């Protein structure tokens, strides 16, 4: 085997740990040759894409859903042929530098979910006549710009709901408020809840749930996966009482940021507050945006 090793590497921009939109990605492809080798073409491709896949079991069949969204795909020829014959490289080590401009547009972060993922990769390919191509692949991480143009993420938000019981048994009402919509991982989410228990003989205890919601889209189908992250319980409110309670939910340090800028996958978070009491207990849901923190370069996956 004349090509004993092929690798592709990249450099992070100065003073940054990851790549951002509009950056120039610099790197190199390294070839190790055991003897003089004729190379037809040597290229590198930078690619960003999202993909989803899931299956559903029906009575008579299993139906699979699969979709992809490409953000960019950029090819760079590193070994150009100036004449019809191929380029012959001598035995030993060869280094081919490259630079690729990442598009200056909104890009989702590198992400892996229950039924889909967002990935960014570099793939080097060496082609020879009558031989299988030799390839090498590595991943790189793209930072989100935390751009949520249609949401006022730093303003307070509030929602309320009430439920009436049957046969004049009274009603339950809650009003839930947060100081803002957006939080960093590790930050405390302060929730103020006003509980009105107008029932005749039932106590009600507020429950607080901070959960993630992953959504996957394929044509007109949607697959949703939810997972509770933080669960807390408040103080019980007796029948005929009204109370205002404050609870702080600690958002975990290690948490992926919200991702709303992809057409086939979404990573969202919600705060749900409900009363644990009679069957007619109300609940309120509020959207929560988790902002991104600078992340380290991901481990090599290939």
C-alpha positions, -999 to +999 in steps of 0.1 A: +000+000+000+018+031-012-003+056+009+005+044+044-013+073+062-036+103+054-048+128+080-065+162+079-060+188+106-073+224+112-064+254+134-088+273+155-088+311+150-066+331+174-081+337+209-110+314+202-116+277+209-141+271+181-151+283+146-177+310+140-196+321+109-175+341+085-142+326+098-114+313+076-106+277+085-070+269+079-054+235+081-034+209+063-036+174+048-007+151+055+003+122+033+027+094+042+040+075+012+059+042+013+071+047-023+068+071-052+031+074-059+011+089-088-018+109-073-047+117-096-063+143-073-060+155-037-088+175-023-105+185+010-141+192+016-157+213+044-193+204+050-221+214+074-253+195+075-283+184+096-299+150+094-329+132+110-340+096+110-367+077+129-390+047+123-426+042+133-443+008+138-477+005+121-500-024+120-487-038+087-454-021+082-425-002+096-423+033+081-390+052+081-385+089+079-353+105+068-343+141+059-312+162+055-304+199+054-271+211+040-257+244+053-226+245+031-203+221+011-170+236+000-144+217-020-108+227-023-083+210-048-049+208-031-030+189-058-039+205-091-029+189-124-013+214-147-010+188-175-029+157-184-006+132-166-009+128-129+014+142-102+040+118-089+050+123-053+082+109-039+082+085-010+080+102+025+059+128+041+040+156+023+021+185+037-006+204+018-020+235+035-054+248+028-078+276+038-116+275+035-140+305+042-170+295+063-201+312+050-211+343+070-247+332+076-267+319+105-255+284+114-267+260+142-242+246+167-228+211+164-254+189+181-265+153+185-301+145+196-324+116+200-333+112+163-310+135+145-278+156+146-260+187+133-224+181+122-195+199+106-166+180+091-135+181+070-128+152+046-095+148+027-095+125-003-066+111-023-075+096-057-053+072-077-058+054-110-074+020-106-073+022-068-098+029-041-097+065-028-080+070+005-099+093+029-095+109+062-122+128+082-123+150+113-150+172+128-150+208+139-173+228+161-192+259+150-203+283+177-238+297+177-243+335+175-273+333+199-294+352+174-331+351+183-344+381+163-381+374+169-378+369+207-373+396+233-352+372+255-343+396+283-378+409+291-399+394+319-426+369+310-458+359+327-486+335+321-516+324+340-543+297+340-572+285+360-594+254+362-629+251+376-641+219+393-674+202+388-705+206+409-694+238+425-663+223+440-644+256+434-615+265+412-576+265+412-556+293+396-519+300+391-499+329+377-463+322+368-436+348+361-399+348+353-375+378+352-364+370+317-365+343+290-328+336+284-303+321+308-267+307+308-259+272+318-253+272+356-275+302+362-305+302+385-340+304+370-361+323+395-398+315+392-425+335+410-459+317+413-491+331+427-515+302+437-552+307+444-568+277+459-606+284+459-615+247+463-637+237+492-616+209+507-585+201+485-549+213+491-527+220+461-489+218+459-470+236+431-446+215+410-418+230+389-404+211+359-376+225+336-374+202+306-359+199+271-379+194+240-363+180+208-383+182+176-375+164+144-392+172+110-395+152+078-419+165+052-452+169+070-443+146+099-429+156+133-412+135+160-409+150+195-388+138+224-390+154+259-369+149+290-372+164+324-340+180+336-349+197+369-379+189+391-388+208+423-418+209+446-432+240+464-452+244+496-487+231+498-516+256+497-546+247+517-582+251+505-594+287+506-559+302+507-538+323+483-500+323+483-471+337+464-441+315+463-406+319+448-385+289+436-351+290+420-343+262+396-306+256+389-299+252+352-272+225+348-237+237+338-235+211+310-264+218+288-267+224+250-279+258+240-313+263+224-313+257+187-341+273+167-323+281+134-325+247+117-354+236+095-354+199+104-343+198+141-350+220+171-336+220+206-359+239+229-365+242+267-397+248+287-406+257+322-438+239+334-455+248+366-486+229+377-506+222+408-505+187+423-540+184+436-575+176+423-581+165+387-589+200+376-555+215+386-542+240+361-507+242+345-486+269+328-457+265+303-432+292+295-404+291+269-368+292+282-338+301+260-305+285+271-276+306+257-243+291+246-211+291+265-177+288+248-170+251+243-138+231+238-129+215+206-149+182+203-130+150+204-121+134+171-150+111+160-134+096+130 
